[in-house]
Amino acid sequence: MELPSRLIEAAVDQMASLPGIGRKTALRLVLNLLRRSDEQVEAFSESFQLMRQGVRGCATCHNLTESDRCSICINPLRKESLICVVEDLRDLLAIEATGQFQGRYHVLGGVISPMEGVGPNDLNIESLVIRAGQLTKDDDGEIIFALPATMEGETTAFYLFRKLSSFDLQVTSIARGIAVGEDLQHADEATLVQSLRQRLPYTN
């Protein structure tokens, strides 16, 4: 489909570069922006620029934040010795929505996937190892794997378990109330709550 303007074409190309956005949807969104006022489009554009400039990874857990440390890490009511390892922000938000987890998090930023060229060095693993080294069973130290029930998620969990095996702490995994192959953020809250409560010792 040939568009009447190279500027529209360029805007559609950029919109279609977003995940889950096809060219038809991209065109519909671009045409919607064209119908908006200059002030609305400027506010729309500025919000993304400010987000890109102001959002960074938490220095402790790699959650997204506007400060050096996220609100969860600086919350004194959260249990520092209980760390839930998740793939990305979407999984963290899914668990937080249950209101049942009072520990802290560690965001890996992905899972190991050789097919996509993602290896251990591409993830936030070394900082997790450092945090784990500061925990002990005597302090109820526990690492919970809340990773996708996929081949990549299982591979990542196995790798992490090997890296953490020398530490004196408990390593568990959320119970598999979550279907194999299902992304964590797509699970309902009740299933997530039960998975957290019924977590099991991780074994390779």
C-alpha positions in Angstrom: 0.0 0.0 0.0 1.5 3.3 -1.1 0.9 6.2 1.3 0.4 9.7 0.0 3.2 11.3 2.0 6.8 10.2 2.8 6.3 11.8 6.2 3.3 9.6 7.0 5.3 6.6 5.6 8.2 7.4 8.0 5.9 7.8 11.0 4.1 4.5 10.2 7.5 2.8 9.9 8.5 4.0 13.4 5.1 3.1 14.9 5.2 -0.4 13.3 8.6 -1.0 14.8 6.9 -1.4 18.2 6.2 -5.0 19.3 2.7 -6.2 18.4 2.0 -3.3 16.1 1.3 -4.2 12.5 1.3 -1.6 9.6 -2.5 -1.3 9.6 -2.6 -0.6 13.3 0.4 1.8 12.9 -1.4 3.7 10.1 -4.5 4.0 12.3 -2.5 5.4 15.2 -0.6 7.8 12.9 -3.8 9.1 11.4 -5.2 9.6 14.9 -2.2 11.7 15.8 -2.7 13.8 12.7 -6.2 14.7 13.9 -4.9 15.9 17.2 -4.0 19.5 18.0 -0.3 20.7 18.0 -0.4 20.9 21.8 -1.6 17.3 22.2 1.0 15.9 19.8 3.7 17.9 21.5 2.7 16.6 24.9 2.5 13.1 23.5 6.1 13.4 22.0 7.5 15.1 25.1 6.2 12.4 27.5 8.3 9.8 25.6 11.4 12.0 25.5 11.2 12.7 29.2 10.6 9.0 30.0 13.7 8.0 27.9 15.8 10.6 29.6 14.6 10.2 33.2 14.0 6.5 33.7 16.9 4.3 34.7 17.6 0.9 36.3 17.6 0.7 40.1 21.2 0.4 41.3 20.2 -2.6 43.5 17.5 -4.6 41.8 17.4 -3.2 38.2 13.7 -2.3 38.5 12.8 0.8 36.5 12.9 4.1 38.5 13.6 7.8 38.3 16.0 7.7 41.2 19.2 5.7 42.1 17.1 3.1 44.0 13.5 2.1 43.4 10.7 2.6 45.9 10.6 -1.1 46.7 14.3 -1.3 47.6 14.1 1.8 49.9 11.0 0.6 51.6 12.0 -0.4 55.2 8.9 -2.6 55.5 10.1 -4.9 52.7 12.0 -8.0 53.8 15.6 -7.5 52.5 16.5 -11.2 52.9 13.7 -12.4 50.6 14.5 -11.8 46.9 12.2 -12.7 44.1 13.9 -13.1 40.7 11.8 -12.1 37.7 12.5 -11.7 34.0 11.3 -8.1 33.6 9.1 -5.2 34.9 5.9 -6.8 33.7 6.4 -9.9 35.9 7.3 -7.7 38.9 4.1 -5.7 38.4 2.1 -8.9 38.1 3.4 -10.1 41.5 3.0 -6.7 43.1 -0.6 -6.6 42.0 -1.4 -9.6 44.2 -0.4 -7.6 47.3 0.9 -10.8 48.9 4.7 -10.5 48.5 6.6 -8.4 51.0 10.1 -9.2 50.0 12.3 -7.5 47.3 13.0 -8.2 43.7 15.8 -8.8 41.2 15.0 -8.0 37.6 17.2 -10.0 35.2 16.3 -8.1 32.1 15.5 -11.2 30.1 16.2 -14.9 30.1 19.0 -17.0 28.6 18.1 -17.7 24.9 20.9 -18.9 22.6 18.5 -18.7 19.6 18.1 -15.0 20.2 21.7 -14.4 21.1 21.0 -13.7 24.8 23.6 -15.2 27.1 24.3 -15.0 30.8 26.5 -11.9 30.4 23.6 -10.0 28.8 21.5 -10.4 32.0 21.7 -8.9 35.5 23.2 -12.0 37.0 26.4 -11.0 38.6 24.7 -8.3 40.7 22.2 -11.1 41.9 25.2 -13.2 42.9 26.6 -10.3 44.9 23.3 -9.8 46.7 22.9 -13.5 47.4 26.4 -13.6 49.0 25.1 -11.2 51.6 22.3 -13.5 52.6 22.3 -16.5 54.9 19.8 -19.2 56.1 20.2 -17.9 59.6 18.8 -14.6 58.4 16.0 -16.5 56.6 17.8 -15.7 53.3 15.8 -17.0 50.4 16.0 -16.5 46.6 12.7 -17.2 44.8 12.8 -18.0 41.0 9.6 -16.5 39.4 10.7 -17.1 35.9 8.6 -18.2 32.8 7.6 -21.8 32.6 9.4 -22.1 29.2 12.6 -23.8 28.0 14.4 -20.5 28.3 13.0 -19.8 31.7 14.1 -23.3 33.0 17.5 -22.9 31.4 18.0 -19.6 33.2 16.8 -21.0 36.5 19.2 -23.9 36.2 22.1 -21.6 35.5 21.2 -19.4 38.4 20.9 -22.4 40.7 24.4 -23.5 39.8 25.7 -19.9 40.4 24.0 -19.7 43.8 24.7 -23.3 45.0 27.7 -22.4 47.1 25.8 -19.9 49.3 24.2 -20.8 52.6 20.6 -19.8 51.7 17.4 -21.3 50.5 16.6 -21.3 46.8 13.0 -21.9 45.8 10.8 -21.7 42.8 7.2 -20.7 42.5 4.8 -23.6 42.4 3.7 -24.6 38.9 0.1 -23.4 39.1 1.2 -21.5 36.1 0.9 -23.4 32.9 4.1 -24.6 31.1 4.8 -22.1 28.3 2.8 -19.3 29.9 4.3 -15.9 30.5 4.1 -14.8 34.1 2.4 -11.5 33.4 -0.5 -13.4 31.8 -1.4 -15.4 34.9 -4.3 -14.3 37.0 -3.7 -12.9 40.5 -5.1 -15.9 42.4 -2.8 -18.3 40.5 0.2 -16.1 41.3 -0.7 -15.9 45.0 -0.9 -19.7 45.2 2.3 -20.1 43.3 4.1 -17.8 45.7 2.7 -19.5 48.8 3.3 -23.0 47.6 6.9 -22.4 46.3 9.1 -25.4 46.4 12.9 -25.9 46.9 14.6 -25.6 43.6 16.3 -28.8 42.4 18.3 -29.3 39.3 
